[in-house]
Every structure is written in C-alpha cells, then in structure tokens.
Amino acid sequence: MFKPQQIDLTIYQGSSFKKAWEMVEKGTEDPIDLTGYKARMQVRGKLKDDAAILDLTTENGGITITVVTDKTTLALYVPATATAAITAAKGVYDLELVDAAGDVYRLMQGTVAISKEVTR
C-alpha cells in the first residue's frame, strides 16, 4: 500500500517540534483516507539500541491524523520539555501506520539530527 519515503528530520533541542504532511495519492491531489488508522514512530540513537529517544503515537498525542472531506493530514508533535531532555546528537526513525485490521505499513524512515540548544 505504501512505499516508505526517506525523509530526514532535524529536531532543535529545547524547542517544540512540529511537522505535518498532507497525505495525497502519489501524482494526484486526491487525499488518502486514513480513517481508522493509528500511527507510531520511534527515534533511536542507533538501529540496534534497546531504548527509544522518542516514542510518538496517536495514543500519546505525539502523532495526529486528521481526515476531512478533501484533506488528510498527519502531524508530529514533541513539546519543548521533551526535546530539551534529548542528549543524543543524532538518531534514526521510522513511522508506521496501523489499519483497523492490525496490518502495519511503514510510511517513512530516515535520520534525525539533533541541533543542540545553547540558551538554557
């Protein structure tokens, strides 16, 4: 259903992180209907690390999926207090969609650069 897109992210330590994408069918303006989908994303320092630096889900409010008649938006949010606590300089992530039947689709993946905060 989805071919994972390579999208690299930058998080500014100590700042709120907000990123949103309008979800449309490739090559068209037609919105993808994600009604009933959940999403999850983890950032880890390295792929094999056990502990996640960030854990965003639709359940914990880190990811929102908004579906209206002519537009579907997927948005990420990490509050400034959470980005301030990040000690890693970089990481990797993937973001998965889970449909109502429990099938999982990787939507995007990439690296995460952490721009260190100077003002504390």
C-alpha positions as CSV (number, residue, x, y, z in Angstrom):
1,M,0.0,0.0,0.0
2,F,2.7,2.5,1.0
3,K,6.3,2.6,-0.2
4,P,8.4,4.1,2.7
5,Q,9.7,7.6,1.9
6,Q,13.1,8.6,3.0
7,I,12.6,11.9,5.0
8,D,15.4,13.2,7.2
9,L,14.4,15.3,10.2
10,T,16.0,17.9,12.4
11,I,14.9,18.5,16.0
12,Y,16.0,21.7,17.7
13,Q,16.8,20.8,21.3
14,G,14.7,22.9,23.7
15,S,12.2,23.9,21.0
16,S,8.8,22.4,20.3
17,F,9.0,20.1,17.3
18,K,6.1,20.3,14.9
19,K,6.0,18.7,11.4
20,A,3.0,17.9,9.2
21,W,2.3,16.3,5.9
22,E,-0.8,16.4,3.7
23,M,-1.4,12.8,2.7
24,V,-2.3,12.6,-1.0
25,E,-2.2,9.8,-3.6
26,K,1.1,9.9,-5.5
27,G,0.9,12.0,-8.6
28,T,-2.6,13.4,-7.7
29,E,-4.2,15.8,-5.4
30,D,-6.6,13.1,-4.1
31,P,-6.3,12.7,-0.3
32,I,-5.5,9.3,1.2
33,D,-8.3,8.2,3.5
34,L,-6.7,7.2,6.8
35,T,-9.9,6.9,8.7
36,G,-9.5,4.3,11.5
37,Y,-5.7,4.3,11.2
38,K,-3.3,4.6,14.1
39,A,0.3,5.7,13.8
40,R,3.5,5.1,15.7
41,M,7.1,6.4,15.5
42,Q,10.2,5.7,17.5
43,V,13.6,7.5,17.3
44,R,16.6,5.6,18.5
45,G,20.3,6.7,18.6
46,K,21.2,3.6,16.6
47,L,19.0,1.0,14.9
48,K,20.0,-1.7,17.5
49,D,19.6,0.4,20.6
50,D,17.0,-1.0,23.0
51,A,15.9,2.3,24.4
52,A,14.0,4.8,22.3
53,I,14.9,8.5,22.4
54,L,11.4,9.5,21.5
55,D,8.2,7.4,21.2
56,L,5.3,9.1,19.4
57,T,1.9,7.5,18.8
58,T,-1.6,8.6,18.0
59,E,-2.5,7.3,21.5
60,N,0.0,9.5,23.4
61,G,-0.7,12.6,21.3
62,G,2.7,12.7,19.6
63,I,1.0,11.9,16.2
64,T,-2.3,13.2,15.0
65,I,-4.2,12.1,11.9
66,T,-6.9,14.5,10.7
67,V,-9.3,13.4,8.0
68,V,-11.7,15.9,6.5
69,T,-13.7,15.7,3.2
70,D,-10.9,17.0,0.9
71,K,-7.8,16.7,3.1
72,T,-5.9,14.2,5.2
73,T,-3.0,15.5,7.4
74,L,-0.5,13.5,9.5
75,A,1.3,15.7,12.1
76,L,4.1,15.1,14.6
77,Y,4.4,17.0,17.9
78,V,7.1,16.9,20.6
79,P,6.9,19.5,23.4
80,A,9.9,21.7,24.2
81,T,10.4,19.9,27.5
82,A,10.9,16.6,25.8
83,T,13.3,17.9,23.1
84,A,15.3,19.6,25.9
85,A,15.8,16.2,27.5
86,I,17.4,14.7,24.4
87,T,21.1,14.0,24.9
88,A,21.9,12.3,21.6
89,A,23.3,14.2,18.7
90,K,21.6,12.1,16.0
91,G,19.4,9.1,15.5
92,V,17.2,7.0,13.2
93,Y,13.5,6.6,13.0
94,D,10.6,5.1,11.1
95,L,6.9,5.9,11.2
96,E,4.3,3.2,10.8
97,L,0.6,3.2,10.1
98,V,-1.6,0.5,11.5
99,D,-5.0,-0.1,9.9
100,A,-8.2,-1.3,11.7
101,A,-7.4,-4.9,10.8
102,G,-3.9,-4.6,12.5
103,D,-1.9,-4.6,9.3
104,V,1.2,-2.4,9.6
105,Y,2.7,-0.2,6.8
106,R,5.9,1.7,7.1
107,L,5.2,5.3,5.8
108,M,8.5,6.9,6.2
109,Q,12.0,6.5,7.6
110,G,15.3,8.4,7.9
111,T,17.8,10.0,10.1
112,V,17.2,12.6,12.9
113,A,19.7,15.3,13.6
114,I,19.6,17.0,17.0
115,S,20.6,20.6,16.9
116,K,22.0,21.3,20.4
117,E,20.5,24.2,22.4
118,V,22.7,27.0,23.5
119,T,20.2,29.0,25.5
120,R,19.2,27.2,28.6
